[in-house]
Amino acid sequence: MKLKEIYKLMFPEYPDIVDVRQLQKMLGVSRHLAYDLINDGEIKGVKIGNSYKIPKVNVIDYVLSINKAG
């Protein structure tokens, strides 16, 4: 399967830009861990005002990277 196809198939129910709450649901993690992943640079996000916006592609990249490592 091509990488482009994988990106289309993963998390199709989520928009292209997600917030921290959606990130939590996507990964099944706590709010604290979601913020840690962003603040540690493991998942790239942009802080706009008081909230983070995370491109869905960055979440997918993170998931694929932990699958390769494990």
Backbone as CSV, one residue per row, in Angstrom:
resi,resn,N_x,N_y,N_z,CA_x,CA_y,CA_z,C_x,C_y,C_z
1,MET,0.839,-1.174,0.000,0.000,0.000,0.000,0.889,1.245,0.000
2,LYS,0.519,2.193,-0.822,1.296,3.427,-0.922,1.012,4.334,0.272
3,LEU,2.008,5.133,0.601,1.903,6.031,1.747,0.711,6.977,1.611
4,LYS,0.475,7.473,0.419,-0.641,8.392,0.187,-1.980,7.724,0.506
5,GLU,-2.100,6.439,0.189,-3.326,5.694,0.490,-3.495,5.509,1.990
6,ILE,-2.381,5.262,2.678,-2.428,5.101,4.135,-2.940,6.385,4.783
7,TYR,-2.452,7.529,4.320,-2.879,8.810,4.882,-4.380,9.022,4.689
8,LYS,-4.919,8.577,3.559,-6.353,8.736,3.300,-7.188,7.819,4.183
9,LEU,-6.648,6.649,4.522,-7.404,5.656,5.286,-7.376,5.881,6.796
10,MET,-6.343,6.519,7.287,-6.210,6.706,8.737,-7.015,7.915,9.214
11,PHE,-7.829,7.697,10.213,-8.627,8.744,10.849,-9.491,9.531,9.858
12,PRO,-10.234,8.844,8.978,-11.031,9.575,7.982,-12.149,10.420,8.596
13,GLU,-12.542,10.094,9.823,-13.641,10.820,10.467,-13.205,12.150,11.080
14,TYR,-11.909,12.425,11.063,-11.397,13.665,11.648,-11.051,14.670,10.554
15,PRO,-11.166,15.979,10.881,-10.794,17.006,9.899,-9.278,17.045,9.689
16,ASP,-8.847,17.802,8.700,-7.418,17.895,8.383,-6.616,18.586,9.484
17,ILE,-7.261,19.431,10.256,-6.632,20.106,11.391,-7.433,19.734,12.633
18,VAL,-6.748,19.201,13.641,-7.445,18.770,14.854,-6.985,19.581,16.059
19,ASP,-7.792,19.539,17.111,-7.406,20.189,18.361,-6.934,19.124,19.350
20,VAL,-6.581,19.539,20.537,-6.022,18.611,21.524,-7.048,17.549,21.922
21,ARG,-8.291,17.936,22.066,-9.331,16.969,22.437,-9.464,15.876,21.368
22,GLN,-9.435,16.273,20.112,-9.500,15.291,19.026,-8.241,14.427,19.005
23,LEU,-7.091,15.038,19.264,-5.837,14.289,19.332,-5.924,13.215,20.407
24,GLN,-6.479,13.568,21.561,-6.656,12.599,22.642,-7.468,11.398,22.169
25,LYS,-8.567,11.668,21.491,-9.440,10.592,21.016,-8.754,9.751,19.946
26,MET,-8.027,10.403,19.063,-7.342,9.688,17.984,-6.337,8.689,18.537
27,LEU,-5.607,9.107,19.566,-4.535,8.272,20.113,-4.954,7.487,21.350
28,GLY,-6.096,7.823,21.918,-6.533,7.153,23.138,-5.641,7.469,24.320
29,VAL,-5.255,8.746,24.424,-4.343,9.171,25.494,-5.006,10.248,26.349
30,SER,-4.399,10.506,27.489,-4.898,11.547,28.389,-4.584,12.937,27.829
31,ARG,-5.266,13.917,28.383,-5.010,15.305,27.995,-3.563,15.676,28.301
32,HIS,-3.092,15.250,29.451,-1.719,15.547,29.865,-0.707,14.972,28.867
33,LEU,-0.893,13.717,28.472,0.034,13.096,27.524,-0.055,13.764,26.153
34,ALA,-1.256,14.154,25.744,-1.408,14.845,24.459,-0.587,16.133,24.450
35,TYR,-0.676,16.904,25.535,0.117,18.137,25.620,1.613,17.834,25.687
36,ASP,1.988,16.778,26.387,3.404,16.390,26.437,3.931,16.063,25.044
37,LEU,3.162,15.331,24.255,3.587,14.970,22.899,3.806,16.217,22.044
38,ILE,2.941,17.203,22.214,3.079,18.455,21.458,4.264,19.264,21.985
39,ASN,4.320,19.447,23.286,5.382,20.276,23.881,6.769,19.673,23.706
40,ASP,6.856,18.350,23.649,8.143,17.680,23.431,8.520,17.609,21.955
41,GLY,7.622,18.071,21.075,7.900,18.078,19.646,7.707,16.739,18.962
42,GLU,7.127,15.776,19.664,6.885,14.475,19.033,5.756,14.566,18.012
43,ILE,4.803,15.439,18.278,3.746,15.757,17.321,3.779,17.266,17.138
44,LYS,3.946,17.709,15.910,4.049,19.139,15.622,2.662,19.774,15.596
45,GLY,2.530,20.854,16.343,1.293,21.612,16.370,1.610,23.092,16.444
46,VAL,0.603,23.906,16.213,0.763,25.354,16.244,-0.169,25.911,17.308
47,LYS,0.370,26.741,18.175,-0.459,27.368,19.199,-1.065,28.634,18.619
48,ILE,-2.385,28.679,18.635,-3.120,29.843,18.155,-3.975,30.328,19.320
49,GLY,-3.613,31.473,19.852,-4.300,31.956,21.049,-3.986,31.034,22.214
50,ASN,-5.027,30.471,22.804,-4.855,29.574,23.943,-4.946,28.101,23.572
51,SER,-5.068,27.799,22.286,-5.248,26.398,21.905,-4.259,25.981,20.820
52,TYR,-4.065,24.681,20.733,-3.190,24.118,19.708,-4.019,23.610,18.543
53,LYS,-3.473,23.762,17.359,-4.034,23.182,16.145,-2.973,22.251,15.584
54,ILE,-3.369,21.025,15.307,-2.422,20.003,14.877,-2.868,19.452,13.524
55,PRO,-2.029,19.551,12.499,-2.379,18.925,11.228,-2.516,17.410,11.410
56,LYS,-3.596,16.856,10.892,-3.842,15.419,11.023,-2.678,14.612,10.458
57,VAL,-2.053,15.108,9.427,-0.915,14.406,8.829,0.213,14.242,9.848
58,ASN,0.374,15.188,10.764,1.408,15.069,11.794,1.075,13.973,12.795
59,VAL,-0.206,13.803,13.083,-0.631,12.717,13.972,-0.360,11.375,13.295
60,ILE,-0.689,11.283,12.024,-0.449,10.045,11.272,1.042,9.747,11.207
61,ASP,1.857,10.766,10.954,3.314,10.574,10.932,3.808,10.017,12.261
62,TYR,3.274,10.538,13.356,3.667,10.057,14.683,3.279,8.587,14.856
63,VAL,2.063,8.240,14.501,1.600,6.851,14.634,2.461,5.919,13.793
64,LEU,2.759,6.320,12.574,3.597,5.483,11.706,5.009,5.354,12.262
65,SER,5.528,6.421,12.872,6.894,6.369,13.408,6.982,5.445,14.619
66,ILE,5.949,5.415,15.467,6.012,4.519,16.621,5.793,3.074,16.197
67,ASN,5.077,2.868,15.093,4.920,1.507,14.569,6.241,0.983,14.022
68,LYS,7.022,1.864,13.392,8.325,1.451,12.859,9.309,1.153,13.983
69,ALA,9.232,1.958,15.052,10.158,1.787,16.176,9.852,0.532,16.982
70,GLY,8.589,0.146,17.015,8.186,-0.994,17.849,8.128,-2.246,17.129
